Amino acid sequence: MFPQIGARAPRRSRWSQAQRSWRLHWQLYLLASVPLAYFVVFKYIPMSFNVIAFKDYSPVLGPWGSQWVGLRNFEALFNNPVFGTLLKNTLILAFYLLLASFPVPLLLALALNEIRNGWFKRTVQLVTYAPYFISTVVVVSITILVLSPRIGIVNDGLTQLGVSPINFLGDPQYFRHIYVWTDVWQTAGYSAVIYLAALAGIDPALHESAKIDGASRLQRIRHVDLPGIMPTAVIMLILGAGNMMAIGFEKAYLLQNNLNLAQSEIIPTYVYKTGLINADFSMATAVGLFNSVVNLCLLLTVNFVAKRITGNGLWR
């Protein structure tokens, strides 16, 4: 009898604590409920429909009434002759994008942090930050016009130098460079803001001590600024690695044509063509699920390595 009463007491205590916390902080719980509802409705509930990757999906029967086929869709994917090319193109483009997009905002933030002219600093921030708000369609349109063999400013400059016009978007070897560096141009200023916020949190006394010890500006950047923002940089690297396989479909599809298809055909564009154009929803879901699993493995691996090397990770 007594053990049962003792076992129920902690439950009542926790429930009363929860009620008291709700009464005191109901405004915070109400604010948190909005993003929580968003993730439940638009993220977690749709995850349940990944089951059609293991079925022969029929829109008439629905995801739960369709015939179960097990791993047949995955076997068809792995046996597809284009699977190796899709995976190679996606991984190369993802690694290239990560290697290019990670250091550029960091260097930009360090450079902006050293500028003492307030007007010039604000101007550079505005110029580098503004492209983030340009839509992908507009960015691709600008890219196509700038790189056009007939009217593009780049080929006009090459012509003035005596070089024949180059069809950049028609040559597969230029596709990855165009995709990556237009993305860096568009997002570097926005990502630099995060590093600037981390730099603002560094104790000014550290810089004063370094100046007294005779440290130059580069030495202060190396021994004060970089260690100060290293935890933020590691988290940004891990998140970037976690989104490696989630390459933007819109830009790749809009830059894609029959001439550069050898390098521009990646998993997201293949999912779009298979699922929406060819209406093979089961295969498209299987490809997307495989892509997500690879993404999760990359995230866990990079997080593990970063935590072993630097001591910082997504989870303590």
C-alpha positions in Angstrom: 0.0 0.0 0.0 2.7 2.5 1.0 4.9 1.8 -2.1 2.0 2.6 -4.3 1.3 5.9 -2.6 5.1 6.7 -2.8 5.1 5.8 -6.5 2.2 8.1 -7.3 3.6 11.1 -5.4 6.3 12.0 -7.9 3.7 11.9 -10.7 1.4 14.3 -8.9 4.4 16.5 -8.1 5.5 16.6 -11.8 2.0 17.3 -12.9 1.6 20.2 -10.4 4.9 21.6 -11.5 3.8 21.5 -15.1 0.5 23.3 -14.3 2.4 25.9 -12.3 4.9 26.4 -15.2 2.0 26.8 -17.6 0.3 29.4 -15.5 3.5 31.4 -15.1 4.9 31.1 -18.7 1.8 30.5 -20.8 2.8 33.3 -23.2 6.0 31.5 -24.1 4.3 28.2 -24.5 1.7 29.9 -26.8 4.5 31.4 -28.9 6.3 28.0 -29.1 3.1 26.2 -30.2 3.1 28.0 -33.6 6.4 26.7 -34.9 5.7 23.3 -33.2 2.4 23.1 -35.1 4.2 24.0 -38.3 6.7 21.1 -37.9 4.0 18.7 -37.0 1.7 19.6 -39.9 4.3 20.2 -42.6 7.2 17.9 -41.6 6.2 15.0 -39.3 2.8 14.1 -40.7 4.1 14.1 -44.4 6.9 11.7 -43.2 4.3 9.0 -42.7 3.6 9.0 -46.4 7.1 7.7 -47.1 5.5 4.4 -46.9 4.6 4.6 -50.6 8.3 4.0 -51.3 7.6 0.4 -50.3 4.3 0.2 -52.3 3.0 0.2 -55.8 1.2 3.5 -55.2 -2.2 4.1 -56.8 -3.9 7.4 -56.4 -7.2 5.6 -56.4 -6.3 3.2 -53.6 -4.3 5.8 -51.6 -1.1 5.3 -49.7 -2.5 2.8 -47.3 -4.6 0.8 -49.7 -1.9 0.4 -52.4 -0.2 -3.0 -52.8 2.9 -3.6 -50.7 6.0 -4.4 -52.8 8.7 -4.2 -50.2 12.1 -3.1 -51.5 11.3 -3.5 -55.2 11.4 0.2 -55.9 14.9 0.5 -54.3 16.1 -2.5 -56.2 14.9 -0.8 -59.4 16.7 2.4 -58.4 20.0 0.7 -57.7 19.8 -1.3 -60.9 19.0 1.8 -63.0 22.0 2.6 -65.3 21.7 6.3 -64.5 21.8 5.8 -60.7 25.6 6.0 -60.5 25.7 9.2 -62.6 22.9 10.8 -60.4 24.7 10.0 -57.2 28.1 11.1 -58.5 26.7 14.4 -59.9 24.9 15.1 -56.6 27.8 14.3 -54.4 30.4 16.3 -56.4 28.1 19.3 -56.7 27.3 19.1 -52.9 30.9 18.9 -51.8 31.9 21.7 -54.2 29.1 23.9 -52.8 30.1 23.1 -49.2 33.8 23.8 -49.8 33.0 27.1 -51.5 30.2 28.4 -49.4 31.7 27.7 -46.0 34.9 29.8 -46.0 33.7 32.8 -48.1 31.2 34.2 -45.5 33.7 33.6 -42.7 36.4 35.6 -44.6 33.8 38.3 -45.5 32.8 38.6 -41.8 36.4 38.8 -40.6 37.1 41.5 -43.2 34.0 43.5 -42.3 34.8 43.3 -38.7 38.2 45.0 -39.3 36.7 47.9 -41.3 36.6 51.1 -39.2 34.9 53.4 -41.7 31.2 53.0 -40.8 29.8 54.3 -44.1 32.0 51.9 -46.2 31.2 49.0 -43.9 27.4 49.5 -44.1 27.7 49.9 -47.9 29.6 46.6 -48.3 27.1 44.8 -46.0 24.2 46.1 -48.0 25.7 45.1 -51.4 26.6 41.6 -50.2 23.4 41.1 -48.2 20.9 42.3 -50.8 21.3 39.3 -53.3 19.9 37.0 -50.7 16.4 38.5 -51.2 16.5 37.9 -55.0 14.4 35.0 -56.1 16.1 32.0 -57.7 14.3 32.5 -60.9 15.6 36.1 -61.2 19.2 34.9 -60.3 19.0 32.3 -63.0 17.7 34.8 -65.6 20.5 37.2 -64.8 23.0 34.4 -65.1 21.7 33.3 -68.5 21.8 36.9 -69.8 25.2 37.6 -68.4 26.7 34.4 -69.9 24.8 34.5 -73.2 27.1 33.8 -76.2 25.5 36.6 -78.2 24.5 39.4 -75.8 26.3 38.4 -72.5 28.7 40.9 -71.0 31.2 38.1 -70.2 31.4 37.0 -73.8 31.6 40.7 -74.9 34.7 41.0 -72.7 36.2 37.8 -74.1 35.6 39.1 -77.6 37.4 42.3 -76.8 40.4 40.2 -75.7 40.4 38.2 -78.9 38.8 35.0 -77.4 35.9 33.3 -79.2 32.5 33.4 -77.4 31.9 30.5 -75.1 28.5 28.8 -74.6 28.9 28.4 -70.8 25.5 26.9 -70.2 25.9 24.6 -73.2 29.1 23.1 -71.9 28.8 20.5 -69.1 32.2 21.4 -67.6 31.0 24.9 -66.6 27.7 23.9 -65.0 29.0 23.2 -61.5 31.1 26.4 -61.4 28.1 28.5 -62.5 25.8 26.8 -60.0 28.2 27.0 -57.0 29.5 30.6 -57.5 26.1 32.1 -58.2 24.9 30.5 -55.0 27.9 31.9 -53.1 27.2 35.3 -54.5 23.6 35.1 -53.4 24.1 33.7 -49.8 27.5 34.9 -48.6 26.3 38.2 -47.3 23.5 36.6 -45.3 25.7 33.9 -43.8 28.3 36.5 -42.9 25.8 38.2 -40.6 25.9 35.1 -38.3 29.6 35.3 -38.0 29.5 39.1 -37.4 27.1 38.4 -34.5 29.6 35.9 -33.1 32.4 38.4 -33.5 30.4 41.0 -31.6 30.3 38.7 -28.7 34.1 38.4 -28.3 35.4 40.2 -25.2 37.1 43.5 -26.3 39.6 43.0 -23.4 41.2 40.2 -25.4 41.9 42.5 -28.3 43.3 45.1 -25.9 45.6 42.6 -24.2 46.8 41.4 -27.7 47.5 45.0 -28.7 49.5 45.6 -25.5 51.5 42.4 -26.3 52.3 43.8 -29.7 50.1 41.6 -31.8 49.4 42.8 -35.3 45.9 42.9 -36.9 46.4 39.5 -38.6 47.7 38.0 -35.4 44.6 39.2 -33.5 42.4 37.7 -36.2 44.2 34.4 -35.9 44.5 34.1 -32.1 41.5 36.1 -30.9 38.7 36.3 -33.6 39.0 32.8 -35.1 39.0 30.9 -31.7 36.1 33.1 -30.6 33.9 32.2 -33.5 35.1 28.6 -33.9 32.0 27.0 -32.1 29.7 29.0 -34.5 31.8 28.0 -37.5 31.6 24.3 -36.5 27.9 24.4 -36.1 27.5 26.1 -39.5 29.8 23.5 -41.1 27.7 20.7 -39.6 24.5 22.2 -40.7 25.9 22.8 -44.2 27.0 19.1 -44.3 23.5 18.1 -43.2 22.0 19.9 -46.2 24.6 18.7 -48.7 22.2 16.3 -50.4 19.3 18.8 -50.2 20.7 20.8 -53.2 18.3 23.4 -54.5 16.2 21.9 -57.1 15.0 25.1 -58.7 18.4 26.5 -59.7 19.6 23.1 -61.1 16.4 22.6 -63.1 16.4 26.1 -64.5 20.0 26.0 -65.5 19.6 22.5 -67.0 19.4 21.9 -70.7 20.0 19.0 -73.1 23.6 20.0 -73.6 24.8 20.1 -70.0 22.6 17.2 -68.8 25.7 15.0 -68.2 26.5 17.1 -65.1 23.3 18.9 -64.3 21.1 15.8 -63.8 21.0 15.4 -60.0 18.8 13.5 -57.6 16.3 16.3 -56.9 15.7 17.0 -60.7 15.4 13.2 -61.3 12.8 13.0 -58.5 10.8 15.8 -60.1 10.9 14.2 -63.5 10.1 10.8 -62.2 7.4 11.7 -59.7 5.6 14.6 -61.4 6.3 14.4 -65.1 6.2 10.5 -65.3 3.8 10.1 -62.4 5.8 7.3 -60.9 5.2 8.4 -57.3 6.5 5.3 -55.6 9.9 5.4 -57.4 10.2 9.2 -56.8 9.5 8.6 -53.0 12.1 5.8 -52.9 14.7 8.1 -54.5 13.9 10.9 -52.1 14.0 8.6 -49.1 17.4 7.3 -50.2 18.6 10.8 -50.6 17.4 11.7 -47.0 19.1 8.7 -45.5 22.4 9.6 -47.1 21.9 13.2 -45.9 21.3 11.9 -42.3 24.4 9.7 -42.5 26.5 12.7 -43.6 25.2 14.9 -40.8 25.9 12.3 -38.1 29.4 11.6 -39.5 30.4 15.3 -39.7 28.9 16.0 -36.3 30.9 13.0 -34.8 34.2 14.1 -36.4 33.7 17.8 -35.4 32.9 16.8 -31.8 36.0 14.6 -31.6 38.3 17.3 -33.1 36.9 20.5 -31.6 34.6 19.4 -28.8 31.7 21.3 -30.4 28.7 19.6 -32.0 24.9 19.8 -32.5 24.3 17.6 -29.4 26.2 17.8 -26.2 
